[in-house]
Amino acid sequence: KKASPVEHVTGNHPPFLIAYAEADYPKLDDLAKEMHAALKKADSPADLLVCKKRNHITIITGFLDPADPLNK
């Protein structure tokens, strides 16, 4: 529990971009949504982005492309 980032949300955080792939590993979408909700509840700036037609590997490798939505 101490290693879980969501347990350390205090409300005094820099802006977050939380991204996950549409075809990501099971439960990563739930974890991303949970972290986003915790940050919003604590009034910390956070955006959540679902990368369509991507998986856990292509979300990382696609980030190398300057036109990738994660680079905006």
C-alpha positions as CSV (number, residue, x, y, z in Angstrom):
1,K,0.0,0.0,0.0
2,K,2.9,2.4,0.8
3,A,4.2,1.9,-2.8
4,S,0.9,2.9,-4.4
5,P,0.9,6.4,-5.9
6,V,-2.8,6.9,-5.2
7,E,-2.1,6.6,-1.5
8,H,0.2,9.7,-1.7
9,V,-2.2,12.2,-3.3
10,T,-2.3,15.2,-1.0
11,G,-3.6,18.0,-3.2
12,N,-0.2,19.7,-3.6
13,H,0.9,18.3,-6.9
14,P,2.2,19.6,-10.2
15,P,-0.1,19.0,-13.3
16,F,-0.5,15.4,-14.3
17,L,-1.2,13.8,-17.6
18,I,-2.3,10.2,-17.1
19,A,-2.5,8.2,-20.3
20,Y,-3.4,4.6,-20.9
21,A,-3.9,2.5,-24.0
22,E,-7.3,1.3,-25.1
23,A,-5.9,-2.3,-25.3
24,D,-3.7,-2.0,-22.3
25,Y,-3.0,-4.7,-19.7
26,P,-6.1,-5.6,-17.6
27,K,-6.9,-3.2,-14.8
28,L,-4.4,-0.5,-15.9
29,D,-7.4,1.5,-17.1
30,D,-9.0,1.2,-13.7
31,L,-5.8,2.3,-12.0
32,A,-5.5,5.3,-14.3
33,K,-9.1,6.4,-13.6
34,E,-8.6,5.9,-9.9
35,M,-5.5,8.1,-9.8
36,H,-7.2,10.7,-12.0
37,A,-10.2,10.8,-9.6
38,A,-8.0,11.0,-6.5
39,L,-6.0,14.0,-8.0
40,K,-9.2,15.8,-9.0
41,K,-10.7,15.2,-5.6
42,A,-7.6,16.8,-4.1
43,D,-7.9,19.8,-6.4
44,S,-4.7,18.9,-8.2
45,P,-4.6,19.5,-12.0
46,A,-4.9,16.3,-13.9
47,D,-5.9,15.2,-17.4
48,L,-6.8,11.6,-18.4
49,L,-6.1,10.5,-22.0
50,V,-7.2,7.2,-23.5
51,C,-5.0,6.3,-26.5
52,K,-7.3,4.6,-29.0
53,K,-6.1,1.6,-31.0
54,R,-3.0,1.3,-28.9
55,N,-1.6,-1.3,-26.4
56,H,0.9,-1.1,-23.6
57,I,3.9,-1.2,-26.0
58,T,2.6,1.1,-28.8
59,I,1.6,3.8,-26.3
60,I,5.3,4.0,-25.4
61,T,6.8,3.6,-28.9
62,G,4.2,5.9,-30.4
63,F,5.3,8.7,-28.0
64,L,8.5,9.0,-30.1
65,D,6.4,10.4,-33.0
66,P,6.2,14.2,-32.7
67,A,2.6,14.0,-34.0
68,D,1.5,11.6,-31.3
69,P,-1.4,12.9,-29.1
70,L,0.8,12.5,-26.0
71,N,3.2,15.1,-27.4
72,K,0.5,17.8,-27.5
